[in-house]
């Protein structure tokens, strides 16, 4: 249900749907688009556009490290 809602978001939804169910080139192009949008955000907003994704990744890295050490 959530996937259907996300797939109905204009522009981003159809790209994500194609990346999930499409050929390997669609997946590569989707990742390339995400990187280019991030680069555009860095050029527009500067340093915060680099720091905010890193801060958002900290909780997931903590979980990964805990799972690795847990065994």
HTML snippet that shows the backbone in 3Dmol.js (N, CA, C, O; Angstrom):
<script src="https://3Dmol.org/build/3Dmol-min.js"></script>
<div id="view" style="width:600px;height:400px;position:relative"></div>
<script>
const pdb = `
ATOM      1  N   UNK A   1       0.822  -1.180   0.000  1.00  0.00           N
ATOM      2  CA  UNK A   1       0.000   0.000   0.000  1.00  0.00           C
ATOM      3  C   UNK A   1       0.877   1.258   0.000  1.00  0.00           C
ATOM      4  O   UNK A   1       0.609   2.204  -0.742  1.00  0.00           O
ATOM      5  N   UNK A   2       1.915   1.267   0.826  1.00  0.00           N
ATOM      6  CA  UNK A   2       2.805   2.427   0.868  1.00  0.00           C
ATOM      7  C   UNK A   2       3.556   2.557  -0.452  1.00  0.00           C
ATOM      8  O   UNK A   2       3.765   3.664  -0.948  1.00  0.00           O
ATOM      9  N   UNK A   3       3.959   1.425  -1.016  1.00  0.00           N
ATOM     10  CA  UNK A   3       4.661   1.469  -2.300  1.00  0.00           C
ATOM     11  C   UNK A   3       3.769   2.067  -3.381  1.00  0.00           C
ATOM     12  O   UNK A   3       4.248   2.840  -4.211  1.00  0.00           O
ATOM     13  N   UNK A   4       2.499   1.730  -3.388  1.00  0.00           N
ATOM     14  CA  UNK A   4       1.579   2.300  -4.377  1.00  0.00           C
ATOM     15  C   UNK A   4       1.439   3.799  -4.182  1.00  0.00           C
ATOM     16  O   UNK A   4       1.347   4.539  -5.162  1.00  0.00           O
ATOM     17  N   UNK A   5       1.421   4.264  -2.936  1.00  0.00           N
ATOM     18  CA  UNK A   5       1.326   5.694  -2.678  1.00  0.00           C
ATOM     19  C   UNK A   5       2.583   6.410  -3.158  1.00  0.00           C
ATOM     20  O   UNK A   5       2.496   7.490  -3.742  1.00  0.00           O
ATOM     21  N   UNK A   6       3.752   5.818  -2.915  1.00  0.00           N
ATOM     22  CA  UNK A   6       5.002   6.436  -3.349  1.00  0.00           C
ATOM     23  C   UNK A   6       5.092   6.433  -4.869  1.00  0.00           C
ATOM     24  O   UNK A   6       5.601   7.385  -5.460  1.00  0.00           O
ATOM     25  N   UNK A   7       4.604   5.373  -5.508  1.00  0.00           N
ATOM     26  CA  UNK A   7       4.650   5.282  -6.963  1.00  0.00           C
ATOM     27  C   UNK A   7       3.770   6.341  -7.636  1.00  0.00           C
ATOM     28  O   UNK A   7       3.977   6.653  -8.809  1.00  0.00           O
ATOM     29  N   UNK A   8       2.808   6.889  -6.926  1.00  0.00           N
ATOM     30  CA  UNK A   8       1.924   7.906  -7.500  1.00  0.00           C
ATOM     31  C   UNK A   8       2.445   9.328  -7.323  1.00  0.00           C
ATOM     32  O   UNK A   8       1.785  10.278  -7.745  1.00  0.00           O
ATOM     33  N   UNK A   9       3.606   9.495  -6.714  1.00  0.00           N
ATOM     34  CA  UNK A   9       4.216  10.820  -6.605  1.00  0.00           C
ATOM     35  C   UNK A   9       4.728  11.218  -7.990  1.00  0.00           C
ATOM     36  O   UNK A   9       5.430  10.436  -8.631  1.00  0.00           O
ATOM     37  N   UNK A  10       4.392  12.412  -8.457  1.00  0.00           N
ATOM     38  CA  UNK A  10       4.824  12.800  -9.805  1.00  0.00           C
ATOM     39  C   UNK A  10       6.344  12.777  -9.950  1.00  0.00           C
ATOM     40  O   UNK A  10       7.059  13.105  -9.004  1.00  0.00           O
ATOM     41  N   UNK A  11       6.823  12.408 -11.080  1.00  0.00           N
ATOM     42  CA  UNK A  11       8.208  12.315 -11.528  1.00  0.00           C
ATOM     43  C   UNK A  11       8.993  11.291 -10.712  1.00  0.00           C
ATOM     44  O   UNK A  11       9.503  10.326 -11.282  1.00  0.00           O
ATOM     45  N   UNK A  12       9.105  11.468  -9.407  1.00  0.00           N
ATOM     46  CA  UNK A  12       9.894  10.550  -8.590  1.00  0.00           C
ATOM     47  C   UNK A  12       9.267   9.164  -8.538  1.00  0.00           C
ATOM     48  O   UNK A  12       9.986   8.165  -8.540  1.00  0.00           O
ATOM     49  N   UNK A  13       7.954   9.085  -8.494  1.00  0.00           N
ATOM     50  CA  UNK A  13       7.265   7.806  -8.368  1.00  0.00           C
ATOM     51  C   UNK A  13       7.495   6.881  -9.547  1.00  0.00           C
ATOM     52  O   UNK A  13       7.791   5.701  -9.359  1.00  0.00           O
ATOM     53  N   UNK A  14       7.364   7.397 -10.757  1.00  0.00           N
ATOM     54  CA  UNK A  14       7.550   6.516 -11.912  1.00  0.00           C
ATOM     55  C   UNK A  14       9.005   6.126 -12.080  1.00  0.00           C
ATOM     56  O   UNK A  14       9.300   5.036 -12.570  1.00  0.00           O
ATOM     57  N   UNK A  15       9.938   7.018 -11.674  1.00  0.00           N
ATOM     58  CA  UNK A  15      11.356   6.634 -11.744  1.00  0.00           C
ATOM     59  C   UNK A  15      11.655   5.509 -10.737  1.00  0.00           C
ATOM     60  O   UNK A  15      12.380   4.565 -11.053  1.00  0.00           O
ATOM     61  N   UNK A  16      11.098   5.619  -9.539  1.00  0.00           N
ATOM     62  CA  UNK A  16      11.311   4.591  -8.525  1.00  0.00           C
ATOM     63  C   UNK A  16      10.668   3.272  -8.942  1.00  0.00           C
ATOM     64  O   UNK A  16      11.260   2.208  -8.758  1.00  0.00           O
ATOM     65  N   UNK A  17       9.472   3.333  -9.496  1.00  0.00           N
ATOM     66  CA  UNK A  17       8.797   2.109  -9.948  1.00  0.00           C
ATOM     67  C   UNK A  17       9.603   1.428 -11.045  1.00  0.00           C
ATOM     68  O   UNK A  17       9.745   0.206 -11.047  1.00  0.00           O
ATOM     69  N   UNK A  18      10.127   2.214 -11.972  1.00  0.00           N
ATOM     70  CA  UNK A  18      10.945   1.660 -13.051  1.00  0.00           C
ATOM     71  C   UNK A  18      12.247   1.076 -12.502  1.00  0.00           C
ATOM     72  O   UNK A  18      12.722   0.053 -12.998  1.00  0.00           O
ATOM     73  N   UNK A  19      12.827   1.715 -11.487  1.00  0.00           N
ATOM     74  CA  UNK A  19      14.062   1.216 -10.898  1.00  0.00           C
ATOM     75  C   UNK A  19      13.828  -0.108 -10.169  1.00  0.00           C
ATOM     76  O   UNK A  19      14.694  -0.983 -10.175  1.00  0.00           O
ATOM     77  N   UNK A  20      12.675  -0.250  -9.551  1.00  0.00           N
ATOM     78  CA  UNK A  20      12.383  -1.483  -8.810  1.00  0.00           C
ATOM     79  C   UNK A  20      12.061  -2.633  -9.758  1.00  0.00           C
ATOM     80  O   UNK A  20      12.556  -3.744  -9.572  1.00  0.00           O
ATOM     81  N   UNK A  21      11.246  -2.378 -10.760  1.00  0.00           N
ATOM     82  CA  UNK A  21      10.780  -3.479 -11.603  1.00  0.00           C
ATOM     83  C   UNK A  21      11.370  -3.479 -13.007  1.00  0.00           C
ATOM     84  O   UNK A  21      11.058  -4.367 -13.801  1.00  0.00           O
ATOM     85  N   UNK A  22      12.211  -2.507 -13.330  1.00  0.00           N
ATOM     86  CA  UNK A  22      12.733  -2.402 -14.679  1.00  0.00           C
ATOM     87  C   UNK A  22      14.070  -3.096 -14.859  1.00  0.00           C
ATOM     88  O   UNK A  22      14.537  -3.808 -13.970  1.00  0.00           O
ATOM     89  N   UNK A  23      14.681  -2.884 -16.015  1.00  0.00           N
ATOM     90  CA  UNK A  23      15.983  -3.502 -16.292  1.00  0.00           C
ATOM     91  C   UNK A  23      17.108  -2.841 -15.487  1.00  0.00           C
ATOM     92  O   UNK A  23      16.892  -1.847 -14.795  1.00  0.00           O
ATOM     93  N   UNK A  24      18.297  -3.406 -15.591  1.00  0.00           N
ATOM     94  CA  UNK A  24      19.437  -2.928 -14.808  1.00  0.00           C
ATOM     95  C   UNK A  24      19.812  -1.501 -15.189  1.00  0.00           C
ATOM     96  O   UNK A  24      20.294  -0.750 -14.342  1.00  0.00           O
ATOM     97  N   UNK A  25      19.605  -1.114 -16.433  1.00  0.00           N
ATOM     98  CA  UNK A  25      19.931   0.264 -16.823  1.00  0.00           C
ATOM     99  C   UNK A  25      19.052   1.273 -16.094  1.00  0.00           C
ATOM    100  O   UNK A  25      19.507   2.373 -15.781  1.00  0.00           O
ATOM    101  N   UNK A  26      17.804   0.915 -15.821  1.00  0.00           N
ATOM    102  CA  UNK A  26      16.912   1.806 -15.080  1.00  0.00           C
ATOM    103  C   UNK A  26      17.418   2.005 -13.656  1.00  0.00           C
ATOM    104  O   UNK A  26      17.336   3.105 -13.109  1.00  0.00           O
ATOM    105  N   UNK A  27      17.940   0.942 -13.060  1.00  0.00           N
ATOM    106  CA  UNK A  27      18.484   1.045 -11.706  1.00  0.00           C
ATOM    107  C   UNK A  27      19.711   1.957 -11.673  1.00  0.00           C
ATOM    108  O   UNK A  27      19.853   2.794 -10.783  1.00  0.00           O
ATOM    109  N   UNK A  28      20.583   1.781 -12.648  1.00  0.00           N
ATOM    110  CA  UNK A  28      21.794   2.602 -12.721  1.00  0.00           C
ATOM    111  C   UNK A  28      21.438   4.062 -12.957  1.00  0.00           C
ATOM    112  O   UNK A  28      22.004   4.947 -12.316  1.00  0.00           O
ATOM    113  N   UNK A  29      20.513   4.322 -13.861  1.00  0.00           N
ATOM    114  CA  UNK A  29      20.112   5.691 -14.141  1.00  0.00           C
ATOM    115  C   UNK A  29      19.409   6.334 -12.952  1.00  0.00           C
ATOM    116  O   UNK A  29      19.556   7.536 -12.731  1.00  0.00           O
ATOM    117  N   UNK A  30      18.653   5.563 -12.187  1.00  0.00           N
ATOM    118  CA  UNK A  30      18.002   6.087 -10.988  1.00  0.00           C
ATOM    119  C   UNK A  30      19.047   6.519  -9.964  1.00  0.00           C
ATOM    120  O   UNK A  30      18.935   7.596  -9.378  1.00  0.00           O
ATOM    121  N   UNK A  31      20.058   5.686  -9.748  1.00  0.00           N
ATOM    122  CA  UNK A  31      21.122   6.038  -8.812  1.00  0.00           C
ATOM    123  C   UNK A  31      21.888   7.259  -9.303  1.00  0.00           C
ATOM    124  O   UNK A  31      22.253   8.128  -8.511  1.00  0.00           O
ATOM    125  N   UNK A  32      22.131   7.323 -10.603  1.00  0.00           N
ATOM    126  CA  UNK A  32      22.807   8.481 -11.179  1.00  0.00           C
ATOM    127  C   UNK A  32      21.984   9.749 -10.986  1.00  0.00           C
ATOM    128  O   UNK A  32      22.534  10.803 -10.668  1.00  0.00           O
ATOM    129  N   UNK A  33      20.673   9.654 -11.176  1.00  0.00           N
ATOM    130  CA  UNK A  33      19.796  10.805 -10.939  1.00  0.00           C
ATOM    131  C   UNK A  33      19.833  11.261  -9.490  1.00  0.00           C
ATOM    132  O   UNK A  33      19.867  12.461  -9.218  1.00  0.00           O
ATOM    133  N   UNK A  34      19.828  10.315  -8.555  1.00  0.00           N
ATOM    134  CA  UNK A  34      19.910  10.689  -7.139  1.00  0.00           C
ATOM    135  C   UNK A  34      21.220  11.396  -6.828  1.00  0.00           C
ATOM    136  O   UNK A  34      21.234  12.379  -6.087  1.00  0.00           O
ATOM    137  N   UNK A  35      22.320  10.905  -7.387  1.00  0.00           N
ATOM    138  CA  UNK A  35      23.612  11.552  -7.162  1.00  0.00           C
ATOM    139  C   UNK A  35      23.652  12.950  -7.777  1.00  0.00           C
ATOM    140  O   UNK A  35      24.213  13.873  -7.186  1.00  0.00           O
ATOM    141  N   UNK A  36      23.064  13.107  -8.950  1.00  0.00           N
ATOM    142  CA  UNK A  36      23.041  14.428  -9.580  1.00  0.00           C
ATOM    143  C   UNK A  36      22.153  15.411  -8.821  1.00  0.00           C
ATOM    144  O   UNK A  36      22.474  16.597  -8.745  1.00  0.00           O
ATOM    145  N   UNK A  37      21.052  14.939  -8.262  1.00  0.00           N
ATOM    146  CA  UNK A  37      20.203  15.811  -7.443  1.00  0.00           C
ATOM    147  C   UNK A  37      20.954  16.224  -6.185  1.00  0.00           C
ATOM    148  O   UNK A  37      20.855  17.374  -5.755  1.00  0.00           O
ATOM    149  N   UNK A  38      21.703  15.303  -5.592  1.00  0.00           N
ATOM    150  CA  UNK A  38      22.505  15.629  -4.417  1.00  0.00           C
ATOM    151  C   UNK A  38      23.583  16.653  -4.773  1.00  0.00           C
ATOM    152  O   UNK A  38      23.821  17.587  -4.006  1.00  0.00           O
ATOM    153  N   UNK A  39      24.229  16.492  -5.912  1.00  0.00           N
ATOM    154  CA  UNK A  39      25.230  17.459  -6.357  1.00  0.00           C
ATOM    155  C   UNK A  39      24.598  18.828  -6.582  1.00  0.00           C
ATOM    156  O   UNK A  39      25.190  19.850  -6.235  1.00  0.00           O
ATOM    157  N   UNK A  40      23.404  18.856  -7.159  1.00  0.00           N
ATOM    158  CA  UNK A  40      22.707  20.116  -7.355  1.00  0.00           C
ATOM    159  C   UNK A  40      22.360  20.771  -6.012  1.00  0.00           C
ATOM    160  O   UNK A  40      22.446  21.990  -5.870  1.00  0.00           O
ATOM    161  N   UNK A  41      21.971  19.959  -5.042  1.00  0.00           N
ATOM    162  CA  UNK A  41      21.695  20.495  -3.708  1.00  0.00           C
ATOM    163  C   UNK A  41      22.960  21.054  -3.073  1.00  0.00           C
ATOM    164  O   UNK A  41      22.908  22.082  -2.398  1.00  0.00           O
ATOM    165  N   UNK A  42      24.104  20.388  -3.279  1.00  0.00           N
ATOM    166  CA  UNK A  42      25.367  20.887  -2.742  1.00  0.00           C
ATOM    167  C   UNK A  42      25.725  22.214  -3.393  1.00  0.00           C
ATOM    168  O   UNK A  42      26.171  23.140  -2.715  1.00  0.00           O
ATOM    169  N   UNK A  43      25.534  22.310  -4.694  1.00  0.00           N
ATOM    170  CA  UNK A  43      25.831  23.569  -5.377  1.00  0.00           C
ATOM    171  C   UNK A  43      24.882  24.685  -4.943  1.00  0.00           C
ATOM    172  O   UNK A  43      25.275  25.850  -4.890  1.00  0.00           O
ATOM    173  N   UNK A  44      23.646  24.335  -4.635  1.00  0.00           N
ATOM    174  CA  UNK A  44      22.663  25.342  -4.253  1.00  0.00           C
ATOM    175  C   UNK A  44      22.791  25.750  -2.785  1.00  0.00           C
ATOM    176  O   UNK A  44      22.821  26.941  -2.473  1.00  0.00           O
ATOM    177  N   UNK A  45      22.868  24.764  -1.879  1.00  0.00           N
ATOM    178  CA  UNK A  45      22.824  25.056  -0.448  1.00  0.00           C
ATOM    179  C   UNK A  45      24.188  24.996   0.229  1.00  0.00           C
ATOM    180  O   UNK A  45      24.354  25.505   1.337  1.00  0.00           O
ATOM    181  N   UNK A  46      25.154  24.384  -0.423  1.00  0.00           N
ATOM    182  CA  UNK A  46      26.500  24.334   0.126  1.00  0.00           C
ATOM    183  C   UNK A  46      26.695  23.242   1.162  1.00  0.00           C
ATOM    184  O   UNK A  46      26.195  22.126   1.017  1.00  0.00           O
ATOM    185  N   UNK A  47      27.430  23.585   2.207  1.00  0.00           N
ATOM    186  CA  UNK A  47      27.865  22.646   3.232  1.00  0.00           C
ATOM    187  C   UNK A  47      26.721  21.871   3.905  1.00  0.00           C
ATOM    188  O   UNK A  47      26.885  20.673   4.136  1.00  0.00           O
ATOM    189  N   UNK A  48      25.583  22.481   4.229  1.00  0.00           N
ATOM    190  CA  UNK A  48      24.500  21.699   4.861  1.00  0.00           C
ATOM    191  C   UNK A  48      24.009  20.523   4.015  1.00  0.00           C
ATOM    192  O   UNK A  48      23.567  19.514   4.564  1.00  0.00           O
ATOM    193  N   UNK A  49      24.080  20.639   2.699  1.00  0.00           N
ATOM    194  CA  UNK A  49      23.630  19.539   1.839  1.00  0.00           C
ATOM    195  C   UNK A  49      24.569  18.345   1.920  1.00  0.00           C
ATOM    196  O   UNK A  49      24.183  17.230   1.568  1.00  0.00           O
ATOM    197  N   UNK A  50      25.793  18.563   2.376  1.00  0.00           N
ATOM    198  CA  UNK A  50      26.722  17.453   2.572  1.00  0.00           C
ATOM    199  C   UNK A  50      26.532  16.835   3.958  1.00  0.00           C
ATOM    200  O   UNK A  50      26.581  15.615   4.111  1.00  0.00           O
ATOM    201  N   UNK A  51      26.318  17.675   4.957  1.00  0.00           N
ATOM    202  CA  UNK A  51      26.254  17.226   6.344  1.00  0.00           C
ATOM    203  C   UNK A  51      24.943  16.526   6.680  1.00  0.00           C
ATOM    204  O   UNK A  51      24.959  15.521   7.391  1.00  0.00           O
ATOM    205  N   UNK A  52      23.820  17.018   6.197  1.00  0.00           N
ATOM    206  CA  UNK A  52      22.521  16.458   6.589  1.00  0.00           C
ATOM    207  C   UNK A  52      22.366  14.987   6.190  1.00  0.00           C
ATOM    208  O   UNK A  52      21.878  14.214   7.014  1.00  0.00           O
ATOM    209  N   UNK A  53      22.748  14.542   4.976  1.00  0.00           N
ATOM    210  CA  UNK A  53      22.677  13.098   4.687  1.00  0.00           C
ATOM    211  C   UNK A  53      23.612  12.269   5.575  1.00  0.00           C
ATOM    212  O   UNK A  53      23.285  11.138   5.936  1.00  0.00           O
ATOM    213  N   UNK A  54      24.766  12.827   5.923  1.00  0.00           N
ATOM    214  CA  UNK A  54      25.681  12.101   6.802  1.00  0.00           C
ATOM    215  C   UNK A  54      25.075  11.944   8.201  1.00  0.00           C
ATOM    216  O   UNK A  54      25.179  10.877   8.806  1.00  0.00           O
ATOM    217  N   UNK A  55      24.452  12.991   8.706  1.00  0.00           N
ATOM    218  CA  UNK A  55      23.799  12.898  10.011  1.00  0.00           C
ATOM    219  C   UNK A  55      22.599  11.954   9.976  1.00  0.00           C
ATOM    220  O   UNK A  55      22.302  11.292  10.969  1.00  0.00           O
ATOM    221  N   UNK A  56      21.920  11.892   8.852  1.00  0.00           N
ATOM    222  CA  UNK A  56      20.785  10.974   8.719  1.00  0.00           C
ATOM    223  C   UNK A  56      21.247   9.519   8.665  1.00  0.00           C
ATOM    224  O   UNK A  56      20.493   8.617   9.030  1.00  0.00           O
ATOM    225  N   UNK A  57      22.479   9.281   8.213  1.00  0.00           N
ATOM    226  CA  UNK A  57      22.990   7.914   8.107  1.00  0.00           C
ATOM    227  C   UNK A  57      23.541   7.379   9.431  1.00  0.00           C
ATOM    228  O   UNK A  57      23.771   6.176   9.552  1.00  0.00           O
ATOM    229  N   UNK A  58      23.755   8.235  10.411  1.00  0.00           N
ATOM    230  CA  UNK A  58      24.350   7.806  11.680  1.00  0.00           C
ATOM    231  C   UNK A  58      23.512   6.736  12.381  1.00  0.00           C
ATOM    232  O   UNK A  58      24.083   5.723  12.784  1.00  0.00           O
ATOM    233  N   UNK A  59      22.197   6.891  12.554  1.00  0.00           N
ATOM    234  CA  UNK A  59      21.431   5.830  13.242  1.00  0.00           C
ATOM    235  C   UNK A  59      21.502   4.485  12.533  1.00  0.00           C
ATOM    236  O   UNK A  59      21.600   3.448  13.190  1.00  0.00           O
ATOM    237  N   UNK A  60      21.454   4.485  11.215  1.00  0.00           N
ATOM    238  CA  UNK A  60      21.533   3.204  10.515  1.00  0.00           C
ATOM    239  C   UNK A  60      22.914   2.574  10.668  1.00  0.00           C
ATOM    240  O   UNK A  60      23.019   1.351  10.761  1.00  0.00           O
ATOM    241  N   UNK A  61      23.958   3.368  10.696  1.00  0.00           N
ATOM    242  CA  UNK A  61      25.300   2.824  10.908  1.00  0.00           C
ATOM    243  C   UNK A  61      25.438   2.245  12.321  1.00  0.00           C
ATOM    244  O   UNK A  61      26.091   1.219  12.512  1.00  0.00           O
ATOM    245  N   UNK A  62      24.820   2.907  13.312  1.00  0.00           N
ATOM    246  CA  UNK A  62      24.832   2.358  14.669  1.00  0.00           C
ATOM    247  C   UNK A  62      24.162   0.993  14.708  1.00  0.00           C
ATOM    248  O   UNK A  62      24.671   0.068  15.341  1.00  0.00           O
ATOM    249  N   UNK A  63      23.037   0.864  14.041  1.00  0.00           N
ATOM    250  CA  UNK A  63      22.329  -0.419  14.000  1.00  0.00           C
ATOM    251  C   UNK A  63      23.180  -1.477  13.309  1.00  0.00           C
ATOM    252  O   UNK A  63      23.255  -2.612  13.781  1.00  0.00           O
ATOM    253  N   UNK A  64      23.818  -1.123  12.204  1.00  0.00           N
ATOM    254  CA  UNK A  64      24.674  -2.073  11.491  1.00  0.00           C
ATOM    255  C   UNK A  64      25.846  -2.505  12.362  1.00  0.00           C
ATOM    256  O   UNK A  64      26.171  -3.692  12.414  1.00  0.00           O
ATOM    257  N   UNK A  65      26.484  -1.563  13.044  1.00  0.00           N
ATOM    258  CA  UNK A  65      27.606  -1.911  13.926  1.00  0.00           C
ATOM    259  C   UNK A  65      27.154  -2.797  15.085  1.00  0.00           C
ATOM    260  O   UNK A  65      27.861  -3.734  15.455  1.00  0.00           O
ATOM    261  N   UNK A  66      26.005  -2.518  15.652  1.00  0.00           N
ATOM    262  CA  UNK A  66      25.498  -3.352  16.737  1.00  0.00           C
ATOM    263  C   UNK A  66      25.193  -4.762  16.226  1.00  0.00           C
ATOM    264  O   UNK A  66      25.490  -5.740  16.912  1.00  0.00           O
ATOM    265  N   UNK A  67      24.606  -4.878  15.034  1.00  0.00           N
ATOM    266  CA  UNK A  67      24.317  -6.205  14.465  1.00  0.00           C
ATOM    267  C   UNK A  67      25.595  -6.964  14.148  1.00  0.00           C
ATOM    268  O   UNK A  67      25.641  -8.185  14.301  1.00  0.00           O
ATOM    269  N   UNK A  68      26.639  -6.256  13.706  1.00  0.00           N
ATOM    270  CA  UNK A  68      27.902  -6.923  13.419  1.00  0.00           C
ATOM    271  C   UNK A  68      28.537  -7.444  14.700  1.00  0.00           C
ATOM    272  O   UNK A  68      29.017  -8.576  14.744  1.00  0.00           O
ATOM    273  N   UNK A  69      28.541  -6.622  15.736  1.00  0.00           N
ATOM    274  CA  UNK A  69      29.186  -7.046  16.981  1.00  0.00           C
ATOM    275  C   UNK A  69      28.355  -8.082  17.739  1.00  0.00           C
ATOM    276  O   UNK A  69      28.897  -8.869  18.515  1.00  0.00           O
ATOM    277  N   UNK A  70      27.044  -8.081  17.515  1.00  0.00           N
ATOM    278  CA  UNK A  70      26.181  -9.052  18.168  1.00  0.00           C
ATOM    279  C   UNK A  70      26.444 -10.472  17.667  1.00  0.00           C
ATOM    280  O   UNK A  70      26.364 -11.441  18.422  1.00  0.00           O
ATOM    281  N   UNK A  71      26.759 -10.568  16.380  1.00  0.00           N
ATOM    282  CA  UNK A  71      27.101 -11.876  15.815  1.00  0.00           C
ATOM    283  C   UNK A  71      26.006 -12.609  15.234  1.00  0.00           C
ATOM    284  O   UNK A  71      26.201 -13.717  14.735  1.00  0.00           O
TER     285      UNK A  71
END
`;
const viewer = $3Dmol.createViewer("view");
viewer.addModel(pdb, "pdb");
viewer.setStyle({}, {cartoon: {color: "spectrum"}});
viewer.zoomTo();
viewer.render();
</script>
